[in-house]
Amino acid sequence: MNDAHQILDVPLAAIDIGSNSFRIEIARILDGRYRRLDYLKEPVRLGSGLDENGSLRPDAAERGLVTLAAMSELLRLHDVREVRAVATQTLREARNRNHFLAMAEPVLGVPIEVISGREEARLIYAGVANLNPSDKPRLVIDIGGRSTEFVMGQGLKPGAAESFGIGSQSVTQRYFEDGRLSADAFRAAQVAAGAEFEEAEKIFTPDRWSEALASSGTAGAVSALLAAHGVTDGRLTPSALAWCIERCVQAGHIDRLDLRGLKDERKPVLAGGLAILYTLMVQFRIPEIQPSRAALRQGVIFDLHQRRKVSLGVEARDVRDATVAQLQQRFEVDTDQARRVQHLALNLQRHLLPDLADEYVRELAWACDLHEIGLMVSHHDHHRHSAYLLDHLDAAGFSQSQQRRIGELVLGQRGGLRKVEAGFARKDFALLLLCLRLAVLCCHGRQQAAKVKLHVHRDRQGEVMMSWGHNTRERRLTPAELRTQHLLREEVAVWLKTGLLRLRWTDGSD
């Protein structure tokens, strides 16, 4: 085995914190071949634990924490170092999600990323495309507990993607209360689902794809029961789904439902899943859907594998680099200025935080790349516009959590520090922010970074000392240097007011 294979042949883990179930999968990928090492699924029903105010109830949070503790033990047993945990619709919605994450991350032992619906769709497609390879244009559908994702693509490349805030659990809770199954309830659920999906009809038209696949538990559960009853060989068709719905109505209640191949854990959300599946097949004129065993968790592992190749230098870019370049083009960013700021900020980071984890170095670099996207909105307070955009953009490859961290750096690039005071609770945030602020400040005249003579040093007590080159009293400073030094002294005063970081300026004459 050559060196590249050796460094890539490590166990990878994906943790999917879903609305119905929590899942962990541990696998290896080598030469494109996927091999599962371990898997655990627990029906936590986190989505049903939202109260009327949209907050997680304590009992639901506790179920989640217990499951995450078991998953942490599984990671330890397999000695997994490369882990990515993602959370979907329920934590996108939950008003108290930060409180839950603050409890959950220490239990799990790794950060938990809340991902957007479109990012969830992209990762689902990655799992399906890698484990069910095809060159045909395809539509991939995933019906989760509280959201449904659509994504088109061809080969390994995803295209249009959408996420809708409707899923098997949420529809079941609303339209099949107490487990009652009636024809009227199914009709009402189908009307609601159709209204939710209507805006996407012109995007996912049948002429744009030649085959349809469905991932996740709903499609798999329905496929299994159809095959068990000999209705189909496991394929989903409108007529087969109509048969399922009729069997539900005849039973009248979920407790009286007797369908071979249907697991007990899937019964509580079957009705909502069937209503959504039938509606989208009719509404989007889908003649048949093939179930896929691939899902979000496999997509996360393939994405994690790709990121590892980039970090090890085996490949040059991951999808996030391409996304940043697209955003720069979309918002007409001055890329020369972005490069100047990035060059200086990363140089400062190497002096102040030489042991910073690679992922946080990259976040600082992306913040430099995108710190001026708000100029497209307005020059006034452009840092606020930039941060707002980063908080709300669909950015392929980025989790909502990561976008917020980058956005917080961008928001703090200038002005007072009170607006980003929450960020100072995170380790190294103050120094990362200082690197960006100093780089933006020193490049304010859009001059070449090579002309910037700023030197920084951090002593053992944590004080940061700044100076401007050496022996500056022996030569006359340029007007630009005088202006920059003035701004640097102003920066010292800004930090002095907060007491969050000890910063000192010397004139370089020592």
Secondary structure by P-SEA (a helix, b strand, c coil): ccaaaaaacbbbbbbbbcccbbbbbbbcccccbbbbcbbbbbcccccccccccccccaaaaaaaaaaaaaaaaaaaaacccbbbbbbccccccccaaaaaaaaccccccbbbbbccaaaaaaaaaaaaaaaccccccbbbbbbcccbbbbbbbccccccbbbbbcccaaaaaacccccccccaaaaaaaaaaaaaaacccccccccccccbbbbbccaaaaaaaaaaaaccccccccaaaaaaaaaaaaaaccccccccccccccccccaaaaaaaaaaaaaaacccbbbbbcccaaaaaaaaaaaaaaaaaccccccaaaaaaaaaaaaaccaaaaaaaaaaaaaaaaaaccccccaaaaaaaaaaaacccccccccccaaaaaaaaaaaccccccccaaaaaaaaaaaaacccccccccccccccaaaaaaaaaaaaaaaacccccccccbbbbbbcccbbbbbbcccccccccccaaaaaaaaaaaaaaaaaaaaccbbbbbbcccc
